[in-house]
Amino acid sequence: MSKPVLLVCLLVILIVTSQFEWRQPLVELDTATSSSQKQQQISDREEAVKEKIIISQERHIQRLNELVRSLQLQLLQCKGENKTQNATKSYHINKQFIEVERKQILEG
C-alpha cells in the first residue's frame, strides 16, 4: 500500500471511531432521558392511583356519615316511642292506683 492510501484509511478509521464515540454519549443521554421520562410516568401513575384511593375513601366516609345520621334519627324515634309507651304505662298505673284508693275509701 502506498502512503497516501494508508493515510486515507487511517483518516477514515479516525473519523468513524470519533463519530462512534460522539454518538455513544448521545445514546446514553437519550437512554437517561427516556429513563427519566419513564420514572415521571410511573410517578404520575402513582399519583393518579393515590388520588383515586383518596376519592374512594372520601365517598366511603360520606356514606358512613349518612348511615350515622340515619341511625341517630332512628334512635331519637325509638326514644320518643319509649317515652310515649312509658307515659302510657305510667298513666295506666296511676289510674289503677287511684281506682284502688277509691275502693279502699268506699269500703273503709
Beta strands, then each sheet from edge to edge (+ up, - down):
end
